[in-house]
Amino acid sequence: LKSRSNTIYVRGIMQQSAQAKIKIAAIDDDFNVLSIIEKFLQPAGFEVTGYRSAAEAVEKLPDLKPACILLDNELPDMRGIDLCRKLFSMPELADIPIIFLSASTDRETVVKALVSGARDYINKPFNTNELITRIETHVELYLQKLKIAEQNRLLEKRNQDNIILSTRSLMLQEIIKQYTPRKTWEKADFSALE
């Protein structure tokens, strides 16, 4: 990851003040797993918020607005795969990358998790360096997607503004033609109105 130039963008954001740390949500019913995740991710520049149930996560995630969600497949009130589907059905959470952290190595479970909308799947016990690297990758992609969406929004607004200006310019030219003798406006330079 260090060799990728656009990783500098994400690391630069993560190295800003503590208030600007990248928010990560971890959903796991095992308090020890949540503690390990927090212990290793905080020094890497992440602010971790843990949830021990699907219900708590569904209620609080929209307000947290995390850049990535870590999700266990076995929760007391809902399977992780079902929660993943539910989170993707919520417009404010639909684009946030979800990484499954699960003890299940069954290929069918892995495929179901990915089909449900997860961006990645990591087996427990996990290597913390691998976890951090994968989170950085998915956060980087997510932030780039947000940046591109914002640029597209600004371009669309600029295009709309240009259309409005062009329309007003044409209207002004017509008004000038209407109230000015023909010989005068035939010689007029309207380029300043465009």
BALOBA-1460 file (C-alpha; in Angstrom, 3 decimals):
// residues 194
<rec num="1" residu="l" x="0.000" y="0.000" z="0.000"/>
<rec num="2" residu="k" x="2.821" y="2.445" z="0.732"/>
<rec num="3" residu="s" x="3.936" y="2.339" z="-2.885"/>
<rec num="4" residu="r" x="0.585" y="3.561" z="-4.209"/>
<rec num="5" residu="s" x="0.561" y="7.311" z="-4.732"/>
<rec num="6" residu="n" x="-3.127" y="7.821" z="-3.968"/>
<rec num="7" residu="t" x="-2.651" y="6.119" z="-0.595"/>
<rec num="8" residu="i" x="-0.919" y="9.327" z="0.445"/>
<rec num="9" residu="y" x="-4.328" y="11.015" z="0.177"/>
<rec num="10" residu="v" x="-5.910" y="8.639" z="2.703"/>
<rec num="11" residu="r" x="-2.898" y="8.645" z="5.025"/>
<rec num="12" residu="g" x="-2.823" y="12.432" z="4.884"/>
<rec num="13" residu="i" x="-6.446" y="12.536" z="5.997"/>
<rec num="14" residu="m" x="-5.775" y="10.002" z="8.747"/>
<rec num="15" residu="q" x="-2.783" y="11.965" z="10.074"/>
<rec num="16" residu="q" x="-4.824" y="15.118" z="10.591"/>
<rec num="17" residu="s" x="-6.080" y="16.062" z="14.032"/>
<rec num="18" residu="a" x="-7.704" y="13.436" z="16.234"/>
<rec num="19" residu="q" x="-11.098" y="14.950" z="15.378"/>
<rec num="20" residu="a" x="-10.535" y="14.094" z="11.713"/>
<rec num="21" residu="k" x="-9.759" y="10.395" z="12.253"/>
<rec num="22" residu="i" x="-11.454" y="8.005" z="9.860"/>
<rec num="23" residu="k" x="-14.496" y="6.444" z="11.534"/>
<rec num="24" residu="i" x="-14.798" y="2.666" z="11.518"/>
<rec num="25" residu="a" x="-17.788" y="0.740" z="12.859"/>
<rec num="26" residu="a" x="-17.161" y="-2.755" z="14.244"/>
<rec num="27" residu="i" x="-20.152" y="-5.033" z="14.793"/>
<rec num="28" residu="d" x="-19.363" y="-8.129" z="16.836"/>
<rec num="29" residu="d" x="-21.033" y="-9.706" z="19.862"/>
<rec num="30" residu="d" x="-17.635" y="-10.658" z="21.323"/>
<rec num="31" residu="f" x="-16.342" y="-7.838" z="23.523"/>
<rec num="32" residu="n" x="-12.776" y="-9.228" z="23.274"/>
<rec num="33" residu="v" x="-12.809" y="-8.999" z="19.480"/>
<rec num="34" residu="l" x="-14.094" y="-5.415" z="19.635"/>
<rec num="35" residu="s" x="-11.321" y="-4.563" z="22.117"/>
<rec num="36" residu="i" x="-8.630" y="-6.070" z="19.868"/>
<rec num="37" residu="i" x="-9.960" y="-4.212" z="16.836"/>
<rec num="38" residu="e" x="-9.964" y="-0.921" z="18.726"/>
<rec num="39" residu="k" x="-6.512" y="-1.563" z="20.231"/>
<rec num="40" residu="f" x="-4.880" y="-2.039" z="16.831"/>
<rec num="41" residu="l" x="-6.874" y="0.350" z="14.663"/>
<rec num="42" residu="q" x="-6.658" y="3.467" z="16.835"/>
<rec num="43" residu="p" x="-2.850" y="3.796" z="16.518"/>
<rec num="44" residu="a" x="-3.281" y="3.334" z="12.745"/>
<rec num="45" residu="g" x="-5.404" y="6.502" z="12.617"/>
<rec num="46" residu="f" x="-8.919" y="5.095" z="12.928"/>
<rec num="47" residu="e" x="-11.665" y="5.982" z="15.383"/>
<rec num="48" residu="v" x="-13.465" y="2.718" z="16.192"/>
<rec num="49" residu="t" x="-17.047" y="2.500" z="17.436"/>
<rec num="50" residu="g" x="-18.202" y="-0.946" z="18.481"/>
<rec num="51" residu="y" x="-21.702" y="-2.420" z="18.437"/>
<rec num="52" residu="r" x="-22.636" y="-5.740" z="20.024"/>
<rec num="53" residu="s" x="-25.912" y="-6.327" z="18.178"/>
<rec num="54" residu="a" x="-27.492" y="-5.773" z="14.788"/>
<rec num="55" residu="a" x="-30.312" y="-3.718" z="16.286"/>
<rec num="56" residu="e" x="-27.888" y="-1.293" z="17.935"/>
<rec num="57" residu="a" x="-25.892" y="-0.975" z="14.712"/>
<rec num="58" residu="v" x="-28.971" y="-0.301" z="12.550"/>
<rec num="59" residu="e" x="-30.120" y="2.366" z="15.000"/>
<rec num="60" residu="k" x="-26.797" y="4.185" z="15.415"/>
<rec num="61" residu="l" x="-24.814" y="3.723" z="12.173"/>
<rec num="62" residu="p" x="-26.646" y="6.415" z="10.160"/>
<rec num="63" residu="d" x="-25.563" y="9.047" z="12.684"/>
<rec num="64" residu="l" x="-21.977" y="7.749" z="12.906"/>
<rec num="65" residu="k" x="-21.379" y="7.881" z="9.124"/>
<rec num="66" residu="p" x="-18.392" y="5.511" z="9.157"/>
<rec num="67" residu="a" x="-15.984" y="5.113" z="6.240"/>
<rec num="68" residu="c" x="-15.951" y="1.329" z="6.708"/>
<rec num="69" residu="i" x="-17.940" y="-1.313" z="8.606"/>
<rec num="70" residu="l" x="-16.398" y="-4.473" z="10.074"/>
<rec num="71" residu="l" x="-19.072" y="-7.138" z="10.508"/>
<rec num="72" residu="d" x="-19.177" y="-10.513" z="12.236"/>
<rec num="73" residu="n" x="-21.462" y="-13.095" z="10.657"/>
<rec num="74" residu="e" x="-22.749" y="-14.534" z="13.945"/>
<rec num="75" residu="l" x="-24.660" y="-11.940" z="15.952"/>
<rec num="76" residu="p" x="-27.175" y="-12.677" z="18.717"/>
<rec num="77" residu="d" x="-30.131" y="-11.027" z="16.980"/>
<rec num="78" residu="m" x="-29.405" y="-11.441" z="13.252"/>
<rec num="79" residu="r" x="-26.995" y="-13.157" z="10.911"/>
<rec num="80" residu="g" x="-24.312" y="-10.842" z="9.549"/>
<rec num="81" residu="i" x="-25.309" y="-11.616" z="5.963"/>
<rec num="82" residu="d" x="-28.872" y="-10.449" z="6.669"/>
<rec num="83" residu="l" x="-27.582" y="-7.344" z="8.432"/>
<rec num="84" residu="c" x="-25.327" y="-6.598" z="5.458"/>
<rec num="85" residu="r" x="-28.355" y="-6.700" z="3.152"/>
<rec num="86" residu="k" x="-30.295" y="-4.449" z="5.528"/>
<rec num="87" residu="l" x="-27.458" y="-1.912" z="5.698"/>
<rec num="88" residu="f" x="-27.215" y="-1.801" z="1.908"/>
<rec num="89" residu="s" x="-30.945" y="-1.135" z="1.719"/>
<rec num="90" residu="m" x="-30.479" y="2.019" z="3.823"/>
<rec num="91" residu="p" x="-29.635" y="4.891" z="1.412"/>
<rec num="92" residu="e" x="-27.313" y="6.663" z="3.871"/>
<rec num="93" residu="l" x="-25.238" y="3.478" z="4.331"/>
<rec num="94" residu="a" x="-25.503" y="1.823" z="0.919"/>
<rec num="95" residu="d" x="-22.062" y="2.881" z="-0.369"/>
<rec num="96" residu="i" x="-20.054" y="2.267" z="2.811"/>
<rec num="97" residu="p" x="-17.718" y="-0.716" z="2.382"/>
<rec num="98" residu="i" x="-18.433" y="-3.697" z="4.627"/>
<rec num="99" residu="i" x="-15.707" y="-6.168" z="5.531"/>
<rec num="100" residu="f" x="-16.788" y="-9.434" z="7.121"/>
<rec num="101" residu="l" x="-14.685" y="-10.729" z="10.005"/>
<rec num="102" residu="s" x="-15.788" y="-14.289" z="10.638"/>
<rec num="103" residu="a" x="-14.502" y="-17.584" z="11.973"/>
<rec num="104" residu="s" x="-16.359" y="-19.406" z="9.210"/>
<rec num="105" residu="t" x="-14.043" y="-20.585" z="6.446"/>
<rec num="106" residu="d" x="-16.851" y="-22.282" z="4.541"/>
<rec num="107" residu="r" x="-16.681" y="-21.104" z="0.890"/>
<rec num="108" residu="e" x="-20.463" y="-20.971" z="0.637"/>
<rec num="109" residu="t" x="-20.589" y="-18.516" z="3.561"/>
<rec num="110" residu="v" x="-17.844" y="-16.391" z="2.032"/>
<rec num="111" residu="v" x="-19.674" y="-16.240" z="-1.301"/>
<rec num="112" residu="k" x="-23.000" y="-15.412" z="0.408"/>
<rec num="113" residu="a" x="-21.315" y="-12.597" z="2.327"/>
<rec num="114" residu="l" x="-19.845" y="-11.120" z="-0.849"/>
<rec num="115" residu="v" x="-23.102" y="-11.516" z="-2.768"/>
<rec num="116" residu="s" x="-24.968" y="-9.785" z="0.075"/>
<rec num="117" residu="g" x="-22.898" y="-6.668" z="-0.597"/>
<rec num="118" residu="a" x="-19.708" y="-7.077" z="1.434"/>
<rec num="119" residu="r" x="-16.550" y="-5.773" z="-0.234"/>
<rec num="120" residu="d" x="-14.215" y="-8.197" z="1.541"/>
<rec num="121" residu="y" x="-14.069" y="-11.199" z="3.859"/>
<rec num="122" residu="i" x="-11.365" y="-11.867" z="6.447"/>
<rec num="123" residu="n" x="-11.169" y="-15.024" z="8.531"/>
<rec num="124" residu="k" x="-10.782" y="-14.983" z="12.313"/>
<rec num="125" residu="p" x="-8.335" y="-15.086" z="13.891"/>
<rec num="126" residu="f" x="-7.116" y="-12.262" z="11.678"/>
<rec num="127" residu="n" x="-3.696" y="-10.750" z="11.160"/>
<rec num="128" residu="t" x="-3.906" y="-7.129" z="12.311"/>
<rec num="129" residu="n" x="-1.530" y="-5.858" z="9.611"/>
<rec num="130" residu="e" x="-3.649" y="-7.514" z="6.938"/>
<rec num="131" residu="l" x="-6.822" y="-6.081" z="8.502"/>
<rec num="132" residu="i" x="-5.381" y="-2.555" z="8.592"/>
<rec num="133" residu="t" x="-4.161" y="-2.830" z="4.998"/>
<rec num="134" residu="r" x="-7.522" y="-4.031" z="3.737"/>
<rec num="135" residu="i" x="-9.378" y="-1.330" z="5.665"/>
<rec num="136" residu="e" x="-7.043" y="1.325" z="4.221"/>
<rec num="137" residu="t" x="-7.673" y="0.005" z="0.722"/>
<rec num="138" residu="h" x="-11.456" y="0.043" z="1.083"/>
<rec num="139" residu="v" x="-11.491" y="3.431" z="2.832"/>
<rec num="140" residu="e" x="-9.290" y="4.836" z="0.062"/>
<rec num="141" residu="l" x="-11.693" y="3.564" z="-2.610"/>
<rec num="142" residu="y" x="-14.688" y="4.878" z="-0.665"/>
<rec num="143" residu="l" x="-13.152" y="8.342" z="-0.218"/>
<rec num="144" residu="q" x="-12.174" y="8.479" z="-3.893"/>
<rec num="145" residu="k" x="-15.744" y="7.549" z="-4.823"/>
<rec num="146" residu="l" x="-17.065" y="10.366" z="-2.604"/>
<rec num="147" residu="k" x="-14.556" y="12.784" z="-4.113"/>
<rec num="148" residu="i" x="-15.561" y="11.835" z="-7.671"/>
<rec num="149" residu="a" x="-19.259" y="12.152" z="-6.794"/>
<rec num="150" residu="e" x="-18.635" y="15.654" z="-5.400"/>
<rec num="151" residu="q" x="-16.661" y="16.646" z="-8.503"/>
<rec num="152" residu="n" x="-19.477" y="15.347" z="-10.711"/>
<rec num="153" residu="r" x="-22.008" y="17.332" z="-8.675"/>
<rec num="154" residu="l" x="-19.945" y="20.502" z="-9.083"/>
<rec num="155" residu="l" x="-19.537" y="19.913" z="-12.832"/>
<rec num="156" residu="e" x="-23.270" y="19.325" z="-13.211"/>
<rec num="157" residu="k" x="-23.982" y="22.576" z="-11.355"/>
<rec num="158" residu="r" x="-21.466" y="24.436" z="-13.521"/>
<rec num="159" residu="n" x="-23.100" y="23.012" z="-16.655"/>
<rec num="160" residu="q" x="-26.544" y="24.085" z="-15.424"/>
<rec num="161" residu="d" x="-25.203" y="27.567" z="-14.637"/>
<rec num="162" residu="n" x="-23.691" y="27.783" z="-18.147"/>
<rec num="163" residu="i" x="-26.992" y="26.755" z="-19.729"/>
<rec num="164" residu="i" x="-28.816" y="29.425" z="-17.725"/>
<rec num="165" residu="l" x="-26.253" y="32.061" z="-18.749"/>
<rec num="166" residu="s" x="-26.459" y="31.041" z="-22.415"/>
<rec num="167" residu="t" x="-30.244" y="31.197" z="-22.316"/>
<rec num="168" residu="r" x="-30.179" y="34.624" z="-20.679"/>
<rec num="169" residu="s" x="-27.637" y="35.824" z="-23.228"/>
<rec num="170" residu="l" x="-29.854" y="34.730" z="-26.124"/>
<rec num="171" residu="m" x="-32.859" y="36.381" z="-24.508"/>
<rec num="172" residu="l" x="-30.915" y="39.608" z="-23.992"/>
<rec num="173" residu="q" x="-29.756" y="39.561" z="-27.623"/>
<rec num="174" residu="e" x="-33.388" y="39.194" z="-28.738"/>
<rec num="175" residu="i" x="-34.466" y="42.095" z="-26.515"/>
<rec num="176" residu="i" x="-31.664" y="44.266" z="-27.882"/>
<rec num="177" residu="k" x="-32.663" y="43.370" z="-31.458"/>
<rec num="178" residu="q" x="-36.283" y="44.137" z="-30.706"/>
<rec num="179" residu="y" x="-35.626" y="47.654" z="-29.388"/>
<rec num="180" residu="t" x="-32.642" y="48.662" z="-31.517"/>
<rec num="181" residu="p" x="-32.729" y="49.740" z="-35.172"/>
<rec num="182" residu="r" x="-31.743" y="46.862" z="-37.477"/>
<rec num="183" residu="k" x="-28.582" y="48.536" z="-38.829"/>
<rec num="184" residu="t" x="-27.253" y="48.990" z="-35.287"/>
<rec num="185" residu="w" x="-27.679" y="45.427" z="-34.048"/>
<rec num="186" residu="e" x="-26.434" y="43.847" z="-37.293"/>
<rec num="187" residu="k" x="-23.079" y="45.494" z="-36.579"/>
<rec num="188" residu="a" x="-23.197" y="44.793" z="-32.823"/>
<rec num="189" residu="d" x="-20.710" y="42.456" z="-31.204"/>
<rec num="190" residu="f" x="-22.671" y="40.167" z="-28.866"/>
<rec num="191" residu="s" x="-19.653" y="38.056" z="-27.859"/>
<rec num="192" residu="a" x="-19.482" y="39.784" z="-24.452"/>
<rec num="193" residu="l" x="-22.951" y="38.427" z="-23.663"/>
<rec num="194" residu="e" x="-21.988" y="34.813" z="-24.318"/>
